[in-house]
Amino acid sequence: MSSINNINFDFKNEVALNPGGERALNCYLCGTCAAGCPISEVEADYSPRKIMRKVLLGSRDELLNSGDIWRCWQCHTCVAYCPQDVRFAGVIRALREISLKENIFDESFASKITEIDYETRVQRLERVNKLIRERNK
C-alpha cells in the first residue's frame, strides 16, 4: 500500500488522457470486472478491481512497477461485464504505454508478453482441434 507521500493525485487523469484510458474515471469500483476475469480465477492476487483502485487513488509507482498490468490477457471479459463501460482492457493498454514510455518496462519485455499470449492461443486451439479429431474418429 502506498503512503501519502507516494500518492500521485493526477495519475487517474494521466491514464484518462492516454488512448484506451479515456473511460477510467467512470469506474466506481463495483468489482464486476473481477467477477469474470479468467486471470483472477487462477491468480488469487490478481484483480482488475485492485488495479482500478490503484489508478483512482494515485498509486502510480506501485502499480506501474508491480507487473500486474502485464498479467492481463486482454480477453475483454471485464469490458463485457462492466456496467460503467470503463473498458478495463483499454485502461491496461494505457498503463502499459505509460510504463513503456517511461522505460519502467521495455519494448523487449512487451514483445515477449505478446509472444506468450499468441503461443497460448495457438496451444489452446491445437488442443481443442485434437479433441475434436479424437471425438470424430
C-alpha positions in Angstrom: 0.0 0.0 0.0 1.3 3.4 -0.9 1.9 6.0 1.8 0.5 9.5 1.4 3.9 10.6 0.2 3.8 8.2 -2.7 0.3 9.2 -3.9 0.1 10.9 -7.3 -3.2 12.7 -7.3 -3.0 13.3 -11.1 -2.5 9.7 -12.0 -6.1 8.9 -12.9 -6.2 12.0 -15.2 -2.9 10.9 -16.8 -4.4 7.5 -17.5 -7.6 9.1 -18.8 -5.6 11.2 -21.3 -3.9 8.2 -22.9 -5.6 6.1 -25.6 -7.6 3.4 -24.0 -7.8 5.1 -20.7 -10.4 7.6 -21.6 -13.2 5.9 -19.5 -11.1 5.2 -16.4 -12.9 7.9 -14.4 -16.2 6.2 -15.0 -15.2 3.4 -12.6 -16.8 3.3 -9.2 -15.0 0.1 -8.1 -18.0 -2.2 -8.1 -15.8 -5.3 -8.8 -17.9 -6.7 -11.7 -14.8 -6.7 -13.8 -13.1 -9.1 -11.4 -16.0 -11.5 -11.3 -15.5 -12.8 -14.8 -11.7 -12.3 -15.1 -10.0 -15.6 -16.2 -6.7 -14.5 -14.7 -8.3 -13.8 -11.3 -9.6 -17.4 -11.4 -6.0 -18.8 -11.5 -4.0 -16.0 -9.8 -5.6 -15.1 -6.5 -3.7 -11.9 -6.1 -4.7 -10.5 -9.4 -7.8 -8.4 -9.7 -8.9 -5.8 -12.2 -10.7 -4.0 -9.4 -7.5 -3.7 -7.4 -5.7 -2.2 -10.4 -8.5 0.3 -10.9 -8.4 1.2 -7.2 -4.7 2.0 -7.6 -5.3 4.1 -10.7 -8.1 6.1 -9.0 -6.2 6.5 -5.7 -3.0 7.5 -7.4 -0.7 4.6 -6.5 1.2 5.3 -9.7 4.7 4.0 -8.9 3.4 0.9 -7.1 1.1 0.0 -9.9 3.5 0.7 -12.8 6.4 -1.2 -11.2 4.4 -4.2 -9.9 4.0 -6.1 -13.2 0.2 -6.5 -12.6 -0.6 -4.6 -15.8 1.2 -7.3 -17.8 -0.8 -10.2 -16.3 -4.0 -9.2 -18.1 -4.7 -11.4 -21.1 -6.7 -8.8 -23.0 -9.6 -11.1 -23.3 -12.1 -8.2 -22.7 -14.4 -10.2 -20.4 -14.2 -7.3 -18.0 -15.3 -5.0 -20.7 -18.4 -7.1 -21.4 -19.4 -7.1 -17.7 -18.7 -3.5 -16.7 -21.9 -1.6 -16.0 -20.0 1.8 -16.4 -18.3 0.9 -19.7 -14.9 1.6 -18.3 -13.2 -0.7 -20.8 -10.6 -2.0 -18.4 -8.7 -3.7 -21.2 -8.1 -0.3 -22.7 -7.0 1.1 -19.3 -4.5 -1.8 -19.2 -3.2 -0.8 -22.6 -2.9 2.8 -21.5 -1.0 1.8 -18.4 1.4 -0.4 -20.5 2.1 2.5 -22.8 2.9 4.8 -19.8 5.3 2.1 -18.4 7.0 1.7 -21.8 7.2 5.5 -22.4 9.0 5.8 -19.0 11.2 2.8 -19.5 9.8 1.1 -16.4 9.4 -1.9 -18.7 11.0 -2.0 -22.2 9.8 -2.9 -25.6 11.6 -6.3 -25.5 9.5 -7.2 -22.4 6.3 -6.1 -24.1 7.2 -8.2 -27.2 7.7 -11.3 -25.1 4.3 -10.8 -23.5 2.7 -10.5 -26.9 4.5 -13.7 -28.0 3.4 -15.6 -24.9 -0.2 -14.5 -25.5 0.0 -15.7 -29.1 1.6 -19.0 -28.2 -1.1 -19.6 -25.6 -3.9 -19.1 -28.1 -2.2 -21.3 -30.6 -1.7 -24.1 -28.0 -5.4 -23.9 -26.9 -6.6 -24.1 -30.5 -4.3 -27.1 -31.2 -5.5 -28.9 -28.1 -9.2 -28.2 -28.9 -8.7 -29.4 -32.5 -7.0 -32.6 -31.3 -10.0 -33.3 -29.0 -12.4 -32.7 -31.9 -10.5 -35.0 -34.2 -10.4 -37.7 -31.5 -14.1 -37.4 -30.9 -14.8 -37.7 -34.6 -12.8 -40.9 -35.1 
